[in-house]
């Protein structure tokens, strides 16, 4: 059976796949354009478009990292954390270097601007999100 997920997603540990997928949803209570644009961008990176007639993966102009943070500042910490971690999985595992750099720029700015910390290293992120059980 085929999958809506792009092939590179399957190369990540299951826990990191879950992190990515939980970050692809939209905000709970608003429709901020910068967040929506980055959400749609992340969806195009991880999924094949199951229904091109819908706007779920519509291409948008991407905002600057600071413009994104201006909107994220008013979202719940829970949403922002999932959103930022999904960006980090893209920054670590996506097959294209330019895409990895763009995702990391967003992730770094969220960490630094909104949470006031520097992102952990790739090795630490991967170690902290190890699968707890073996998968076939």
N, C-alpha and C positions, 0 to 999 in steps of 0.2 A: 504494500500500500504506500502511496506517496504521502508526503507531509507538507503542510503549509510552512514549516520552518526551513530556513535555508541551511544548506549542508554544514557550514562552519559552526552553527549553533550546537550540533550534535558532538562536536569535538571538545566541548567544554565539560567539566564535571557536572553532574546532575544538579547539584546545589546551585551552581552558577547559572545553569540554564533556568532554574526556577527564579533566581534573582532577576535575570534579564526579563523573563516573561511577566513578572509582577510589576516591573517598571514600565511596561508598555501601555498600561491603562491610562486614562485621562484623569484629570483632577476630579474631586468629589463634588465641588460646589460652584465651579466657575468655568468660564471658557476663555482664559487668557491666551492671546494670540501667540506669544513667544513660546509658552509651554506647549501649546498645541502643535506648533511647527516642529519643535524638537521631538515631541512624542511621535508625530507622523514620520519624521526622519528615522527615528530608532526602529519603528515598525518596518520601514522599507529595507532596513539593514538586516533584520532578523527573519522576516517572513516573506513568502510569496503572496502576491495580492489575490485573495480569494474572490473578491468582488470589485472589479475596477469601476463599477457604476457608483460606488459609495465613496465618501470622502475620507475613510479610515486611513488611507495611505496617500492622500493627495499631496503632491509636492508643494512646499511653501518655501519662501525665502527664509533662510535660517537667521535667527537673531544673534547679536553679539553675546558672549558669555555674561556681560554685565546687564544687558537688557533682560536676559533670561532670569538672572538673579533678582532683578527688580520685581518680577512677577512672583517668583518662588518665595520671596520674603513673606508673602501673605497667605501661603499655603501651609497645611499642617506639616509638622516636622516628620510625621510618619510618611506622608506622601513624598516629601523632598528626599528623605533617606532612601526610599525605594527607587526613586527616579535617578538619584545620583549613583547608587550602586549599579543600576542597569547600565548607565553610561560607562561605568568603570569596567564592566564585563566586556563591553564593546571595545573599550580602549586597550584591553589586554588581548582579546582573542580574535577580533575581526581580521580577516586576511589582508586588508589593504591598509598600508601605513598611513596614508592621508586621513582615512576614516578614523583610525585609532587615535591619531593626533587630535582631530576635531573633537572626538568624544572625551579625550583626556582634558582638553582645554575647558570644556563645559564642567566636567567633574571637578577639576582643580578649582575653578572659580567658585563653584557651589561650596566646596569644602572651606576655602579660604574666606570668602565673602560672607557666607551665611552662618557657617558653623565655627569659624575662626580657628581652624586647624589645618595643618598640611596633610594631604592624603598619605596613607600608608604606602609602602613599597608594593610593587606587584607581587613579590614573593610572600609578603605578609598577608595581603588580601587573599591570595590563593590558599595559603595555609589556614587562614581563619575560616575560609568557606569550603573546607574539604568535605567530600561526601562522608557520611558517617556509616554507610553500609555499602557493600560491593554491589555493582550493577553489571548485568550481562550486556 
